[in-house]
Amino acid sequence: QVQLVESGGGLVQAGGSLRLSCVASGRTFSRYNMGWFRRAPGKEREFVAAISWSGGSTTYTNSVKVRFTISRDNAKNTVYLQMNSLKPEDTAVYYCAADYAFGSRVVPSRTPDEYDYWGQGTQVTWTQ
């Protein structure tokens, strides 16, 4: 079992930045690909970014490329999402998720069904 706890959400002014963190329980964090997803009001959950278990491969949805950066610190069992130049359409609940992929998926998945564990989410709200 892996438990994920997100933090770092909040109100952000136009063009501002936030850094989300997701801390995982357990001793095998380094064997999980990690992903960030979000759900905006009235919309389906969507993929945001993901990073491989080694940190060597990352992938982003087009709308956040250049503005967002995913990273991880396996010594701290933590994955981060640095979000810059935030826009109104970034308002959503952000979830981190873990996919046990050690020895299999080198490229992290964009598909929610591939992920085994989910956090409770953290709200990010854009404001003028």
BELURDA-V776443 format. One record per backbone hydrogen bond with DSSP energy under -0.5 kcal/mol. NH is the residue of the N-H (numbers start at 1). CO is the residue of the C=O. Records with the same first field share a line. If there is no record, write none. Layout:
NH: CO ; CO
This chain:
5: 23
7: 21
10: 123
12: 125
14: 127
15: 86
16: 13
18: 83
20: 18 ; 81
21: 7
22: 79
23: 5
24: 77
25: 3
31: 28
32: 29
33: 99
34: 51
35: 97
36: 49
37: 95
38: 46
39: 93
40: 44
43: 40
46: 38
48: 36
49: 36
50: 59
51: 34
52: 57
55: 52
59: 50
61: 48
64: 61
65: 61 ; 62
67: 64 ; 65
68: 64
69: 82
71: 80
73: 78
76: 73
77: 74
78: 73
79: 22
80: 71
81: 20
82: 69
83: 18 ; 81
84: 67 ; 82
85: 15
86: 16
90: 87
91: 88
92: 124
93: 39
94: 92 ; 122
95: 37
97: 35
98: 117
99: 33
101: 31 ; 99
102: 31
104: 101
106: 104
108: 106
112: 110
114: 111
115: 112
116: 98
117: 98
119: 96
122: 94
124: 92
125: 10
127: 12
